[in-house]
Amino acid sequence: MSEQADIVVIGAGVVGLAIARACSLAGLAPLVLDAAGSFGQGISSRNSEVIHAGLYYPPGSLKARLCVAGRAMLYRYCADRGVPHKRLGKLVIAANPAEIPALDAIERSAASAGVDDLVRLDGREAAALEPALDCYQALLSPSTGIIDAHALMLQLLADTENDGGQFVPHCRVTALTRASGGWAVHIEGSEEPAVLAARVVNAGGLGAHAIAARTEGLGPGHVPQVRYARGNYFTYAGRQPFTRLIYPVPVPGGLGTHLTLDMAGQVRFGPDVEWIEEPDFTVDPERKAGFVAAAQAIWPTLDPERLEPGYAGIRPKLSGPGEPAADFRIDGPEAHGRAGLVNLFGIESPGLTASLAIAGLVIERMGIAPGHASP
């Protein structure tokens, strides 16, 4: 006999867990399903763990709106729940006068998104903050920070379970079919539907589009093409002089190779982006020469021998090489006409920062009264 559920959330990454928590706060008992053996094993465990201020996203986009709103919600949540995080700040640097127009564009974009605390610095002022840095001008973003993503997901899951939700690992969803009163959720290894749910949220990350393609009643127009972009990271061993994150001005296809810090103070550089056909988390050591050049543009006295391959993350992008960056897609019944279903596509950066705000939008589009979903 199939299990009954108020709502099934497919995917136990940071966004899926934030959605589950919002559902539980609204009085539902979410069932969170994930193919992996634990939560947060996909996109959420392979990123730079940055809390973004909201500098880069087109005015009016979901990314812009949800990043700024989500950042404020996330800082409050972390403070309230004791989730480790640091509001370090970030410098976006122009290495020479030719990059000033790019810095100007970032400043305008940030202001239109509601980021009102940026400070313009000349090279001398930037060097006073970060003596190892050599740049022409910079933007200081005091609201940028870092977070322990695993601790955040652990807390979101604890909140969900405390309010009656449940997480089920090793549960790969293979199809969704219509059933009386909602949706039948089919999982790998079972001939009969495993769960009958009134509502389903597809937050499957790298596999969300594949689940949507096997959802009864969704035509091709409601299942976007997804392209995989692998971001490689290299880590720096030993002491380093920085107290803030350092970003170059953006490059075509991404934000460029930047310097970030983890909660222990270790420096990592990345991501450098390469387009791949299928998910593969291998980091090629031969990419080191490019990393050294990019790293030394930020930190001229860096010791190349201390820079080593770290890890790779993969983003499910809705736009390809040379195309304008696509926005998040959060498709509810108003988009596809199927009651009780929300699909999330292209949830990449700033998905971690925006996770709590994304959750609020999902339950709104599902028609669920939010209750106390905002911290």
Secondary structure, 3 states (H helix, E strand, C coil): CCEEEEEEEECCCHHHHHHHHHHHHCCCCEEEECCCCCCCCCHHHCCCCEECCCCCCCCCCHHHHHHHHHHHHHHHHHHHHCCCEECCCEEEEECCHHHHHHHHHHHHHHHHCCCCCCEEEEHHHHHHHCCCCCCCEEEEECCCEEECHHHHHHHHHHHHHHCCCEEECCCCEEEEEEECCEEEEEECCCCCCCEEEEEEEECCHHHHHHHHHCECCCCHHHCCCCEEEEEEEEEECCCCCCCCEEEECCECCECCCEEEECCCCCEEEEEEEEEECCCCCCCCHHHHHHHHHHHHHHCCCCCHHHEEEEEEEEEEECCCCCCCCCCCEEECHHHHCCCCEEEEECCCCCHHHHHHHHHHHHHHHCCCCCCCCCC
